[in-house]
Amino acid sequence: ISTQARAKGIDIKASLAHPFKHMWKPDIVLSAFSISVFLIIYYVAVGFFPVYFQTIFGFSQSKANSLGNWIWAFNAGALIVIGYLSDKVRVRKPFMVVGAIGAIVMTSIFATRATHPDTSYGTFVLILTLLAMFLGVAYAPWMASFTETVEKRNPALTATGLAVWGLVIRIVIAVSVFIVPLVVTTTSQLVEKGPIAQELAVKYATELGTAAMLDPTTSEALSKNPADQTAGIKAISEITKVSVADVTTVATLNATQKPAIEAAQAIDPTTLGALLAVDPDPAAIKKAIGEITDKLGVSAAEAQTRLQALAAIPTDDLLTLQTNGPKVAEGQAALVALGKIPAKDIALLKKTQKAAEDSPKQWRNYFWIAVGGEIVFIPLIFLLTGAWSPRTAKREEEEHEAFVAAELAKLRSRS
């Protein structure tokens, strides 16, 4: 290298005096920046893919980790094959363009899958292996072209040029990793509280099933005021699918005519049906009094009083009570059970649910940032040294070798 530097007329001693000054040039710094942002998706894969696939798609830890194995295997294979081919044909830039375009397409497809939780493991294997291959197609030629660019500027400072790249890529990695929690704000909630939320979801499965039947406005009204009768009736209607009017009728009868309703429930359905006739049979009345006395343990006079109160209730209301009373009672019990869930558990479940809803969109946004980095990479390819066609590359290589040979010959003749 030192001989080649002398052949190019470079003062070795002067060039080594301030090495970073010589290497801190646009073609070197911007090229280092381009590959650094191009690989943002790679940094995410290394640091966050297991968490991403477990929290968004519900993959097991081993299954999420195995996706990484597919990525590394195909990426390594692409690096070896493309590195050999680019050396063989003597060009780098066409490979970089193909790799960059392929990476942009596959990263974009991958980003859109974030909001499709039904995406299968096999689909991700296909997407990620192709993405890994395209990253390798771009990276291996870039690495060779970058070192050639550094050598063209000063072959004595190749290590310094690589150090500049190392500094730039570490800055980009630090920034890209730092902004993940700023863009994907839900990760800590899902990782730290997700398992607890899952346990609570199992514990309160029935109650949460009831909550799922409620309209959001109804839930909000009850959370603000559990004693809100209007919201309570609407909630029971939503749970039981009984109309609000019928729920209101049943609730009103239960609240204002409780003794009469208890009497009605004590009477045999056949007897009750006979009592609802226009002219009830005296025998049915006597039988009803006996059934009330026996089942409720009250006197005959009390039973008769309750029966008279029952007779004053409109027949349509009684039929509504008979038809929908049991359903409304079940709805009331379900609503009471829902109200018994501790407020802190409800808050944790709601917060985790909100995080689960927001997280896919946030990850998708971050992946679009990675696509942006891949797009930035393409125009900065033109800063690197190297030809676009094998024929031109071969000619330039021959001219370079002839130039170096001539310069070396001059140096030897002077010595």
BAPA-730452 format. One line per 8 residues: number of its first residue (from 0); for each residue z, y, x of C-alpha. Coordinates in Angstrom, 2 decimals, decimal comma. Last residue first. Layout:
NUM) Z Y X  ...
This chain:
414) -6,51 4,52 16,87  -9,20 6,78 15,50  -11,70 3,93 14,99  -9,07 1,94 13,11  -8,46 4,81 10,69  -12,19 5,26 10,11  -12,58 1,53 9,39  -9,72 1,72 6,97
406) -11,47 4,56 5,20  -14,68 2,58 4,95  -12,91 -0,51 3,66  -10,99 1,57 1,11  -14,21 3,17 -0,14  -16,04 -0,16 -0,33  -13,15 -1,70 -2,24  -13,13 1,24 -4,62
398) -16,88 1,09 -5,18  -16,66 -2,66 -5,87  -13,82 -2,13 -8,32  -15,67 0,72 -10,02  -18,76 -1,50 -10,46  -16,70 -4,37 -11,85  -14,91 -2,09 -14,28  -18,17 -0,59 -15,46
390) -19,57 -4,03 -16,18  -16,35 -5,24 -17,81  -16,41 -2,32 -20,28  -13,67 0,16 -21,18  -12,80 1,22 -17,64  -9,37 1,80 -16,16  -6,79 4,54 -15,74  -4,40 5,37 -18,51
382) -4,46 8,66 -20,40  -6,92 7,24 -22,97  -4,28 4,78 -24,20  -2,36 7,83 -25,46  -4,60 7,95 -28,53  -3,51 4,43 -29,58  0,26 4,50 -28,91  1,03 7,15 -31,52
374) -0,15 4,70 -34,23  2,28 2,05 -32,99  5,14 4,55 -33,10  4,21 5,49 -36,66  4,29 1,81 -37,64  7,85 1,65 -36,27  8,78 4,65 -38,43  7,27 2,75 -41,37
366) 9,67 -0,07 -40,50  12,55 2,36 -40,93  11,35 3,35 -44,39  11,08 -0,32 -45,40  14,63 -0,88 -44,19  15,80 1,95 -46,45  13,86 0,61 -49,42  15,37 -2,88 -48,95
358) 18,91 -1,42 -48,58  19,04 0,65 -51,75  19,54 -2,11 -54,33  21,90 -4,17 -52,16  23,86 -1,02 -51,32  24,19 -0,19 -55,03  25,43 -3,73 -55,69  27,92 -3,40 -52,84
350) 29,23 -0,11 -54,24  29,45 -1,52 -57,76  31,24 -4,67 -56,61  33,69 -2,69 -54,47  34,45 -0,27 -57,32  34,95 -3,10 -59,81  37,31 -4,84 -57,40  39,27 -1,62 -56,88
342) 39,50 -1,06 -60,65  41,09 -4,46 -61,19  39,21 -6,66 -63,72  41,23 -6,57 -66,97  38,65 -4,47 -68,84  36,11 -7,28 -68,63  38,59 -9,66 -70,26  39,12 -7,15 -73,10
334) 35,36 -6,85 -73,60  34,98 -10,63 -73,73  37,80 -10,89 -76,29  36,22 -8,17 -78,44  32,85 -9,93 -78,28  34,44 -13,23 -79,30  36,14 -11,53 -82,26  32,84 -9,88 -83,22
326) 31,12 -13,26 -83,21  33,88 -14,85 -85,35  33,71 -11,98 -87,91  29,91 -11,99 -88,20  29,19 -14,19 -91,20  32,55 -14,18 -93,01  33,17 -10,52 -92,25  29,70 -9,57 -93,46
318) 30,28 -11,64 -96,60  33,59 -9,88 -97,13  31,93 -6,49 -96,72  29,25 -7,42 -99,23  31,93 -8,53 -101,71  33,69 -5,17 -101,62  37,42 -5,48 -100,77  39,64 -5,15 -103,85
310) 39,79 -8,94 -104,27  41,39 -9,24 -100,83  44,12 -6,85 -101,84  44,75 -9,01 -104,91  44,89 -12,11 -102,74  47,36 -10,43 -100,45  49,61 -9,61 -103,38  49,27 -13,19 -104,71
302) 50,26 -14,62 -101,32  53,26 -12,29 -101,19  54,34 -13,47 -104,64  53,79 -17,11 -103,64  56,03 -16,60 -100,64  54,69 -16,58 -97,10  54,33 -19,42 -94,57  50,79 -18,42 -93,54
294) 49,16 -21,82 -93,95  51,10 -23,18 -96,91  51,46 -19,97 -98,90  47,85 -18,96 -98,34  46,63 -22,43 -99,35  48,79 -22,38 -102,50  47,58 -18,92 -103,48  43,97 -20,10 -103,00
286) 44,54 -23,13 -105,23  45,95 -20,96 -107,97  42,97 -18,59 -107,73  40,53 -21,51 -107,75  42,25 -22,92 -110,85  41,98 -19,54 -112,53  38,16 -19,75 -112,03  36,79 -16,45 -110,65
278) 34,60 -14,42 -113,06  31,98 -12,63 -110,94  32,21 -15,32 -108,25  33,74 -14,42 -104,89  36,80 -16,52 -105,65  34,63 -19,65 -105,87  33,30 -18,98 -102,37  36,83 -18,60 -101,07
270) 37,70 -22,00 -102,54  34,76 -23,58 -100,79  35,61 -21,78 -97,52  39,25 -23,00 -97,67  41,63 -20,05 -97,73  43,69 -19,21 -94,66  41,00 -16,93 -93,22  40,93 -14,96 -96,45
262) 44,70 -14,57 -96,32  44,53 -13,29 -92,76  41,89 -10,82 -93,93  44,15 -9,61 -96,75  47,06 -9,11 -94,34  44,76 -7,29 -91,82  43,11 -4,94 -94,26  42,97 -1,67 -92,36
254) 42,26 -2,68 -88,74  40,51 -6,00 -89,31  38,49 -4,48 -92,17  37,45 -1,53 -89,98  36,45 -3,78 -87,07  34,37 -6,02 -89,35  32,60 -3,06 -90,95  32,01 -1,33 -87,62
246) 30,59 -4,52 -86,14  28,29 -4,76 -89,17  27,07 -1,19 -88,75  26,63 -1,55 -84,98  24,40 -4,57 -85,58  25,43 -7,94 -84,17  23,74 -8,79 -80,85  27,12 -10,11 -79,67
238) 27,43 -8,27 -76,33  25,40 -5,20 -77,32  27,25 -4,89 -80,65  30,58 -5,31 -78,89  29,62 -2,48 -76,51  28,54 -0,23 -79,38  31,89 -0,82 -81,09  33,74 -0,01 -77,87
230) 31,65 3,10 -77,21  32,50 4,43 -80,66  36,15 3,45 -80,29  36,62 5,25 -76,94  39,92 3,73 -75,77  38,46 2,65 -72,38  37,67 6,32 -71,64  35,63 7,16 -68,52
222) 34,79 3,53 -67,75  34,02 2,98 -71,43  31,52 5,86 -71,53  29,87 4,72 -68,27  29,49 1,17 -69,52  27,92 2,40 -72,77  25,52 4,66 -70,88  24,54 1,78 -68,59
214) 23,75 -0,46 -71,61  25,98 -3,51 -71,66  24,75 -7,07 -71,36  25,28 -7,13 -67,59  28,95 -6,32 -68,12  29,38 -9,53 -70,12  27,83 -11,57 -67,32  30,15 -9,73 -64,95
206) 33,09 -10,96 -67,01  31,86 -14,55 -66,91  31,16 -14,48 -63,15  34,44 -12,77 -62,29  35,58 -15,17 -59,58  32,03 -15,93 -58,43  31,14 -12,24 -58,16  34,48 -11,59 -56,47
198) 33,65 -14,12 -53,76  30,21 -12,59 -53,31  31,73 -9,12 -53,05  34,07 -10,33 -50,31  31,09 -11,78 -48,39  29,13 -8,50 -48,79  31,96 -6,19 -47,74  31,41 -6,06 -43,97
190) 27,72 -6,97 -43,70  26,56 -5,40 -46,96  28,57 -2,20 -46,49  27,67 -1,96 -42,80  23,96 -2,28 -43,56  23,79 0,25 -46,38  23,04 3,41 -44,38  19,64 2,20 -43,18
182) 18,18 5,51 -41,96  21,27 6,85 -40,21  22,51 3,38 -39,23  19,09 2,72 -37,60  19,03 6,14 -35,90  21,04 5,02 -32,87  18,83 1,98 -32,24  15,69 4,14 -32,07
174) 17,42 6,77 -29,91  18,82 4,28 -27,41  15,54 2,36 -27,24  13,58 5,58 -26,71  15,90 6,69 -23,90  15,74 3,25 -22,29  11,93 3,29 -22,52  11,74 6,64 -20,77
166) 14,04 5,67 -17,90  12,29 2,36 -17,27  8,88 4,06 -17,34  10,07 6,56 -14,75  11,46 3,65 -12,70  8,06 1,97 -12,87  6,51 5,09 -11,39  9,19 5,14 -8,68
158) 8,45 1,51 -7,80  4,74 2,30 -7,51  5,43 5,26 -5,22  3,36 4,39 -2,15  0,29 3,77 -4,31  0,27 7,45 -5,35  -1,74 8,69 -8,33  -4,04 5,67 -8,46
150) -1,07 3,38 -7,89  0,70 4,81 -10,94  -2,40 4,38 -13,09  -2,83 0,80 -11,81  0,80 0,11 -12,69  0,15 1,45 -16,18  -3,06 -0,56 -16,57  -1,28 -3,83 -15,75
142) 1,60 -3,09 -18,13  -0,82 -1,93 -20,83  -2,87 -5,10 -20,49  0,25 -7,25 -21,16  1,56 -5,01 -23,96  -1,39 -4,77 -26,34  -2,19 -8,47 -26,78  1,54 -9,27 -26,62
134) 2,28 -6,98 -29,57  -0,68 -8,56 -31,37  0,80 -12,04 -30,84  4,24 -10,99 -32,06  2,73 -9,49 -35,23  0,76 -12,67 -35,89  3,92 -14,75 -35,42  5,87 -12,33 -37,61
126) 3,52 -12,41 -40,59  3,03 -16,20 -40,58  6,72 -17,00 -40,13  7,58 -14,41 -42,77  5,33 -16,14 -45,29  6,92 -19,49 -44,45  10,40 -18,12 -45,11  9,35 -17,04 -48,56
118) 9,13 -13,55 -50,05  11,20 -13,50 -53,26  13,15 -10,45 -52,09  10,02 -8,27 -52,34  11,16 -4,76 -51,39  11,17 -5,48 -47,66  7,80 -7,25 -47,91  5,99 -3,90 -47,71
110) 7,31 -3,34 -44,19  5,95 -6,70 -42,98  2,49 -5,82 -44,25  2,68 -2,51 -42,40  3,95 -4,25 -39,27  1,02 -6,68 -39,50  -1,62 -3,95 -39,86  -0,14 -1,68 -37,18
102) 0,29 -4,63 -34,79  -3,35 -5,65 -35,27  -4,52 -2,10 -34,60  -2,34 -1,89 -31,48  -3,40 -5,28 -30,14  -7,09 -4,53 -30,64  -6,71 -1,12 -28,98  -4,70 -2,53 -26,06
94) -7,22 -5,34 -25,53  -10,04 -2,79 -25,40  -8,02 -0,74 -22,86  -7,35 -3,42 -20,27  -10,63 -4,34 -18,55  -11,30 -6,54 -15,49  -12,81 -9,46 -17,47  -10,63 -12,05 -15,73
86) -7,58 -9,82 -15,36  -7,72 -9,04 -19,07  -8,11 -12,75 -19,84  -5,11 -13,83 -17,72  -2,81 -11,19 -19,21  -4,13 -12,05 -22,66  -3,16 -15,71 -22,27  0,23 -15,12 -20,68
78) 1,33 -12,27 -22,94  0,02 -14,05 -26,05  2,08 -17,16 -25,27  5,21 -15,11 -24,71  4,73 -13,30 -28,04  4,07 -16,57 -29,82  7,28 -18,16 -28,56  9,42 -15,03 -28,89
70) 8,44 -14,42 -32,52  8,76 -18,03 -33,67  12,19 -18,28 -32,06  13,24 -15,04 -33,77  12,43 -16,59 -37,14  14,89 -19,34 -36,18  17,71 -16,79 -36,13  17,26 -16,03 -39,84
62) 17,25 -19,74 -40,68  20,36 -20,37 -38,59  22,21 -17,47 -40,20  21,22 -18,53 -43,70  18,56 -16,53 -45,47  19,71 -14,33 -48,38  16,58 -12,19 -48,39  18,03 -8,71 -47,87
54) 21,41 -9,39 -46,23  20,54 -12,50 -44,20  17,02 -11,41 -43,24  18,12 -7,97 -42,08  21,22 -9,17 -40,24  19,17 -11,71 -38,25  16,40 -9,11 -37,70  18,70 -6,41 -36,32
46) 18,89 -6,26 -32,55  15,94 -8,16 -31,15  13,62 -7,60 -34,09  14,55 -3,92 -34,26  13,74 -3,53 -30,56  10,37 -5,23 -31,13  9,55 -2,95 -34,08  10,19 0,01 -31,79
38) 7,73 -1,44 -29,24  4,96 1,13 -29,75  7,57 3,87 -29,27  8,18 2,68 -25,69  4,53 1,90 -25,05  3,59 5,49 -25,84  6,52 7,04 -23,96  5,55 5,28 -20,73
30) 1,99 6,49 -21,20  3,31 9,99 -21,87  5,38 9,95 -18,66  2,65 8,50 -16,43  -0,37 10,46 -17,64  1,72 13,61 -18,10  3,20 13,60 -14,56  6,77 12,94 -13,39
22) 5,54 10,60 -10,63  5,23 13,13 -7,80  8,41 14,95 -8,77  10,16 11,60 -9,06  9,27 10,76 -5,42  10,47 13,99 -3,80  10,35 13,33 -0,06  8,37 10,10 -0,37
14) 5,06 11,86 -0,93  5,61 14,12 2,06  6,25 11,19 4,42  3,29 9,21 3,13  0,82 12,11 3,43  -1,96 10,86 1,18  -5,53 10,90 2,54  -6,76 8,10 0,31
6) -6,95 5,79 3,33  -3,41 6,75 4,21  -2,31 5,60 0,78  -4,25 2,33 1,16  -2,46 1,71 4,46  0,89 2,42 2,80  0,00 0,00 0,00
